[in-house]
Amino acid sequence: MFVRIKNFFSKREKAVSVIAPVFILSIMFLIAFFSSNGAFGIPGDSGTCDEIMHIPAGYTYIKDLDFRLNPEHPPLAKALSGVFMVLAGIAGPENDDSWNSIDQLKAGKYMIYKDGNSAEEVFFWARLPMMLLMIGLGIFLYKWAVRIYGLKIGLVVLTLFAFYPDIIAHGRLVTTDIAAAFGYVITIYYFDKAITEITWKNIIFAGMAFAVAQLCKMSALLLFGILFLLVVVKAVMDKEENKKLSTSFWIYFKPYLWICLISFVFVWMVYILFIWGTPVEIEHRLIENILSDDPRTLTIRNFFHMFEGSRITMALGHYLLGVAFTIGRVILGNFIFILGHFSMKTISWYFPVAWLLKTPITIIILFLSSIGYIIIRFPKEKKDRWTIALIVMPIAVYWAFALIGSLNIGIRHLIPTVPFVLLLIGFFCKKIYEDSRGITAPKITVFVLMGYLIISTVSYYPNFIAYFNEATPRDARYTRLVDSSLDWGQDLLRLKKYVEDNNIKNIKLDYFGTSEPNYHIPDAQTWDSEYGPTTGWLAISALYYQASKLRGELYGKWSYHWLDSRKPAAIIGGSILVFDIDKDELTKNPAQSPYKITNVVETNRGRKDSLFWDLLEYFFKHLK
């Protein structure tokens, strides 16, 4: 079989170089498209947490050139999502009070659920460009892999990409994670060309690519450091040719400076475009809202107000405001749950463990094998050493900041490193191919691992957000991780189908997410853990199930501890636990709390999202 494959490649290489990637990426697109929109009687994803804010923002960036909504993130990915919505005639949030009050959450709910739009149609048009961006990332990754490894290994890298569960999961959503990965890949790719062959054309292309990265997500600011470190590596590697390290360094540092400058100018120009329709008074209020009226922020608020004089300066101020917001968000942290551990700040080992839980076994084995191979047989050729530097530097720097930061809200934040992980695997596979001829055990192993990845990934359809590798039983996922690694509000439509299929007339729902539960399940009763034990049908988002345990003990309220001894009747998509509590059974086996309940809350008090506000209150009380 391997001989036939080899002969097929050698005789038809040119055709294969086009047909094979088109076929692979077409399968990827169809999986993403159907799992997002629903097919074969299986509902797609309901709106996820960030989409409720990104969708109206992207729409108004295109239609109104107004940057008042979601100013903390750069505009490019969101604006891309807005193009098809505007062309399709979707109504925006401009007529709602939330527009003038700059309430992005309410603006999103109004636009998606209350303005006469069909929620399904809004998500269809908003998500479609993001899927195309995911395919674009795959094309670029394939192009790069073929350039450095050849066609066969390029197809290996592309296949690993196309069936990478987290890429499919977040490539369907109106978020910035895939866009960030795209920005990282094109920046490193063109930076390599710019300092390998120093010409103005290559420098300008690298500068524009770097600008695109910065316009996709604020985490691209790390590229300033990554590119600088690559300059140092390149200078050290070329020291012998240029006699002095300082001479070698300056040769590559000059194009680096130009690339950074060009990127900054381009970013500023794009911000000018998207800020153009934003009234000055709105920008003033944005600064006050984001930085609050705390006297301690007065100096920095006054600094940002200085940029309000014209659209030109306001664009720069708006960009810097987003940078400030991002830095603050990383420093402050959030609620974290992993393997039974709770925190409102950070857990130092969160990302390594989360990566091992969420990354496909195939990728883990091949990635660790690649690292081991490079350590044992570090390449002697300068070209190979430079390739490794280009690939490893983004992974190392990004991981370093992930480990010291406090934003442990999901493995999706590591997506910008995934293409580089796959390229490193490509390096390893290339060496396997070169080191031996014919059918060998290493080649068979890689082939089998790739097949296993495809089967494992497809078996998770359509629940790719909730993907965990085989080390975690599917009914135990909520005991390992929550938040965007499992529960991002995506399973409301699938819960609706379960309710209809089982003819459930009354169900209590404690839903984490920004979709409107009653839009999909009109008779659902809003519930909260603090209301205490109950009977009948009860559906709970995994994040609230776990977070209630932290809040409950802190405030002496009921949590969902009492359900730990009861098996869910169903787990919807991995993220929503459904219980059917029998009244007689509850009487025989009364609910127990591991701590004393001192704060009993009535169910009719009318307060919504109390768990969220309790955790937020605790968070700010313990900032010091």
N, C-alpha and C positions, 0 to 999 in steps of 0.2 A: 504493500500500500504506500509506504514512504517513497519507494522508487517511482511509482506512478505519479505521486504528487510532485516529486522532483522533476520528472520529465514534463509534466503539465506546465509547471512554472517556467522551465527553461525555454520551451517552445512558444509559449504564449505570454511572455512576461509583460509586454506592453499592454495587452488587453486585460490581463489580470490586475495590473496596477490601477486600472480604472474600475473595472467591473466588481472586483472583490470588495474594495472599500465602500462602494455604493451599496452593495448588497448588505454588508455588515451594518452600515449606518442606517439603512432603510429599516432593518429589523429593529434597531435601537429606537428609531423615531416612532415606529408603530407601537412598540411596547410602551413608550412614554405617552404617546397620544391616547391610546385606549385606556391605559391605567389612570390617566388624568380625567378623561371625559366619560369613561364608562363604556363597556361593551360586553357582549355575550351574557347579558343579564346580571353583570356584576357592576355596581355603581362605581363611579370614579371618586376622586378626592374632593371633599368639601374644602372651603376656604381655609387656608392655614394662617397662623398668627400674623406674620409680617405682611402677607398679601393684602389684608384689609387696609393697610396704610400705603403700601407701594402702588396699588392699582389706581386710586384716585390721584396720587401724586404724579405718576407717569402720564396719566390722561391729561392733567392740567398743565404739565410741562410742555406737552405738544400743542394742545389747543389754545392755551392762554399765555404761554411763555411766562408762567408764574410759578415761583419756587417756594411758595409759603408752606406747602405740605411736605412733611418728611425731610426737613432741611439737613438732618444729621448725616444723611448718606448722599454721595455724589449722584448726578442725575442720569447717567447714560443708560444703565440697565433698566431703570424704571421708565425712562422716556421710550426705550425700545418697546416695552410692553404697551405703551400708550398709542403707538402708531396705528395698529389695526383697530383698536377701539374707536379712535376718532374716525377712521375711514368707514367703519361699520355703522356709524351714527349712534353709538351709545351715548346716553345722556350723562352729563357730569354732575358734580356736587355743587356747582356755583350758585344754584338757587336756594340752597339750604343754609340755615343759620350757622352751621358748622364751618362754612367757607369763611365768613367774616370773623368768626371766633377762633379760627385756625385750630380746629379740633380735628386732627387727621383720622382718628378712630371713628368718630361720628360721621365724618365726610365719607369714609369708606362704606360704612353701614348704610348710609342714605343712598349712595350711588349704586350699590350692589343689590340692596334688598328693598328699598323704599321709593325709588324714583321712577317706577314703572318699567325699569329694566328687568330682564330675565337674568337671575344670578348665574344660571348655567351659560347664557350667552356672554356675559361679562367675563367669566373665567375662561371661556373658550378663546375669545379674541385676545385677552391679556396674556394667557399662557403660551399661545402659539409662537410668538416671536422668541420666547425664552427657550423653547424646544429647538428652534432653528439655531439659536446661539449655541446650544449644547452640541448640535451637529457641527456647527462651525468650529468649535473647539476640537472636536474629533478629527475634522479634516486637517486642521493645522498641526495637531499632534502627530497625525499619520505622516504628513509632509515632512516634519522634522525628523521623525524616526527613520523614514526612508532615506533621508539625506545623510544621516550618520551611520545607519546600520544596513541599509539595503531593503529591498522589497519584502522579503520573507519575514524579517524581524519587524518591519514596519506593520505588517498585517497582524503579527502576534501582539504588538503593543496596542493596535487599534481594537482588536478583539477583547483584550483585557479592559480597555476603556469602555467599549460598547456594552459590556455586561457587568460593569461595576455598579452595584446596587445604589450606593449613595449618589453617584452621578446621575443615574436615571431618576432617583427620588427627587432630587433638588433641581434637576434640569427641567422639570415640568412646571416649576413654581415661579411666581413673580417675586424673586428674591435676588440677592446680589452675589451669592456664593459661586455659581458657575461662571458668572461674569468676571468675578475676581480671578478665578483660575485661568480664564481666557486672557485676561490682562497680564498675568504673570508669565504665561507661556509665550505670548507674542513679544513681550519686553525682553526676556532672556534670549529668545531666538534672534531678534534684530540687534540686540546689544552684542551678541557673539559676532555677527557679521560686521558690525561697526568697528570693533577693535581688532578683528582679524584682518580686515581690509579697510583701512581708514580712508574713507572718501566722504565728501559732503553728502552725497546721496544716501549712503548707509547711516550716517549720523542723523540726518533729518528723519529717515524712516524709524530709527531707534527712538528718537525723541518723541515722535508721534505715537509710537506703540506704547511708550512709557506713559504718555498722557492718557491714552485710552485706559490703561490699567488704573491710573489715579481717578479717572472719571467713572470707573466701575465700582470701586470700593475703597474706603479709607485705609484698609490694611495694606494697600499698595504702597503706602509710605515706607514700608519696610524695604522696598526695592531700592531706595536711596542707599541704604546700608549694604544690601546684597550686592548691588552693582559696584560699589566702592571696594568691597572685599574681593570681588572678582578682578578688579583692576590691580589690586595688590598681588593676588595670585598670579595673574598674567605677567606682572612686572618681575616677580621672583623667578618664574619659569623662563623668562627671556633675558635674565640678568647676564648670562654668559655672552650672548650675542651683542648686548649693548654695553658691556664692560662694567658699568656702574649701575647699582640698583636705582639710584636717584634718576639717572638718565632713562632707564627703562620705565620707571614709574611715571615720569612726566609724559612720555610718549602716549601712554594710555589714559592718563588722568585728564589730559586736555579734551579728548572726545567725550569722556565722561561728563565733564563740566558742561560742554555744549549740549549733550543729550538732556541733562537735567534742566538747563535753561530753556531749551526748545519745548520740553514737556510742560514746564511751568507756564510759558506763554500760551501754549495751546489750551491748557486747562483753563486759564483765565479767560480766553476768548469764548470757550464753550459756556462757562459760567455767565458771562455777559449775555449770551444769547438766551439762556434759560431764566435769567433774573430780570430780563427786559420788561416784562409785564407786571412785575411785582411792585406795588405801591410802596413808597418810602416809609409811610406810617406802618405798613404791615411788617416791613423789615425791622423797624424799631421795636414793635411788639414781640416779634420772634426772639430778638435778643433778650428782652425782658423775661419772656416765658422760659427760654432754655436755661438762662443763668439765674432765674428767680430774682426776687427783690431783697435777698439777703444782703445786709450791709457789707459783708465780707467780699461779695462779688462786684461791688460798685466800681472799683478800678478797672476790672476787666470789661465790665459792661460799657463803661465810658470809652474804653479803647475801641470796642466794636462799633459803638455809635459814631465814631469818627469817620467811618467808611460810608455813611449814609448820604453823603453829599451828591453823588452822581451814580448813574448805573455802572460806570466803569469801576469806581472804587467800591461800590456796594457788592459787586460780583466777587471781588477779592475778599471783602469782609465776610461774605456769606460762606465762601470756601473755608476760611480760617475758623468760622463759627462751627462748621461741621467737624473740623479737626479737633477743636476744643471739646466738643460734645463726645466724640469718639474716645478721646483720651480719658475723659471723666467716666464714661461708661465702662471702660476696661478696668479702671482703678476701683470703682465701686463694687462690682461683682453682682451676684444674683443668687437665687435659691438653687441649690445643687443637691441632687440625690444620685448616689451610685453605690451599688452593692450593700444597701442598708445604711450607708453613711449619709448624714444630712449636714448641710452647711449653708450659711447665708453670705459667705464671703468667697472662699476658694478651697479646693482640695488639691494639694500639690501633685498627686498621682492620678488625677482625673483623666487627662488626655491619654497617657499611655495605656491605662486599663480600658478606657472607652474604645480606643483604637483596636485593641486586641479582641474586644467583644463584638465590634461592628464591622471589622474588615474581613472580607472573605478569606477563608483558609488558604485558597490558592495564592492570593496576593501576599499573605503573611509568609508562606513558605518560600515563594520566589523572591520576595524582597529581602528576607533574612539570608537566603542563599546568596543573593547578589552582594550583600554587604560582606559576608564571609569570604566570598571569592575575591573581592577587591582587596580585603585586608591580607589574605594569604598570598595572592598573586597580583600585587599592585603593579599596574602596567608601567613599562619602561618607556614606551613611546610617548613623546610630549603631546601628540594629538589626542591620545586616549586619556592622558591625565587631565588635559584641559576639558575634555568632554565630561569627565567625572566631576570636575569642579563646577561646571555650568549646571549640572543636574543636582549635585549634593548641596551646594550652597543655599539655594532657596529652601530646601527641606530643613537644613540645620538651623538657619536663622529663624524661619517661621516657627519651628518647633520650640526653639529657645524662648521666643516671646510668648508662645502659647502656654508654656510651663510656668513662666513668671507672672503672667497676667491673671486676672480674676474672672474672666468671662468664660466660665465653664458651662456653657448652655447647650452644647451639642457638638457631635463629631463633625457636623457640616462645616464648622469653622476651619477644619483642616483640608477642605476640598482643594484650595489652591496648591497644595503640595502633591495631590494625587497624580497629576500628569507627570511630575518629576519622578515619583515613585515608579511609575510605569516605564519611563525612559531608562531608569536605572536597571529595572528588570530586563529591558531590551538589551542593555549592555551585556548583562550576564548571559542572556540567550544567544547573543551574537558570538560570544566566546565559546559557548557549548558547540555551536554550529561549526566554528572554525577549528576547534581543537580535535575534532574527530569526523570521520567519514562514515557514511552508511547509517544503519539503524543502531543506535546506542541507548543504553539505559537512561542517561540524562535527557535525551531527546524524547523518548517515550514518556518519561515522567512529566516533562513540560506539556506534552500533548494531552496526557490524561488529566493533569491539573486544569488545563484550559477547558476541557470538556466538563469537568466537575463544576467549574465556575459557572458555565452556561446553564447547566441543569439546576444548580442551586439558586441562581438568580431568578430564572424563569419560574421556579416553584413558588417564589414569593409574590408573584403577580396577584393583585395589583398593589400590595402593601409594602412598597419599597422603602418608605420612610421608616417603617418598623423592622427593617431587616437586621437580623443578628446572625452571626455565623453559627455553625453547628455546635459550638461549645455551650450554647444557651438553648434549652428547650423552649419551644415557641410559647408555651403557656406560662413560662417563667420570666419573660422579657421585662415585664413591669416591675419585677423584683431586682433588676440589674441597673436599668437606666430609665430616665423619663425625658421630659422636655423634647427638644427637636430631634433627639436621637430615637424617639419612639412615639411621642404624643405631642403633636403640633396642631391638633384640632381637625385632622384630615379625615376622620372616620364618621362624621355625622350622617352623611348620605348612606353609608353602609349600616349604621344603626337604624336609620329610617326603614331600610329594607327588612332588617331583622324584626322590627316592631310590626311591620305590615305582614310579613310571612308568618309570624306567630300570633297574629290577631290580638296584640296587646293593646288594651284600651286605655290603661292608666300606667304611666311610667314616670318615676321621679328621675331627674337628670341633673347631675353635677358635672357640667361640661367645661373643660378648659379649651379655650379657643376664641376666635373673634367672629366666627360665623353666627348666624341667628338661629338658635335651636328651634324656636317656634315657627320659623319660616319653613323648615323642613318637617318638623314633628309638632304640629299645632297644639296638640293636647298634652305635651310634656310639661311636667311641673318642675319649676326650678328648685333645686335641692342644695343642701350644704351639709358637710359632715357634722358641724356643730349642732345641728338639730337633733342629733342623737340617733339611736337605733330606730328602725322602722320596718314595716312589712310591705309585701307586694314587690312589684318590679322596681329595681333601682339600677340606674346606669351611671357609672363614675369614670371620668377621665383618669388615666393612670397617674398623671402628674398630681392632680388633686388628691388622689388616693394616698400617695406617698407624702405629699406636702402637709396634709391634714395632721399627720403624726407629729411633725415638728411643731405646728401651730397649736395643736390640742394640748400637748404637755406644757408648753410655754404659758398658755392662758387658762389652763384648767377647763378646757372645753372638750366635748366629745370629738373623737377622730374616727377614722375608719379602722382602727386597731381591732374593733369587735368583729370585722369581717375577715380577718386573717385566717380564722379557723374554718371559714366557709368557702366552698369551692364555687367559683362563678358559673352561672348557667351557660355563659358564653363570653368570649373575649373578642370584641369586634375589631378586626384589622390589627390587633395587637395593642390598641391604645385605649379602648373603652371596655371596662369590666361591667358585665351585666349580672345582677343577682336577682333571684326570685326568692324572697324571704317569706317563709310560711309562718303564719301567726301562731299556730299551735307549737311549731318547732321552736320559735323564739321564746314562747312561754316556758317550755321544758328546759331549754338551754339559754338562759338570759344572757344578754350581751354583757361583756366584761371589758373594763378599761384597765390598762396596766398602771394607771395613775389616778389620783383622786379628781373627780369632776367637781369643780367649785363654781363654774360659770355656765348655768343652764340657759339656753337660748330658745326662744319661741320661734316656731316655724312661720308664723304669720307677721313677723315684724317688718317684712317688706324690704329688707336689706339685701342687695345683690353683691356678688363677688366679695363676700366678707373674708374669705380665706386669703385672697390676693391682698386685701388692705391690711389684714393682720400681719402677714409676712412682711409687707412693705414697712409697716410701723416698727416691727421688730428690727428690720434691717437698718433703718435710720437711727434707732435708739442705740445700736451697737456699732456705729461707724467708727467711733473712737477706739 
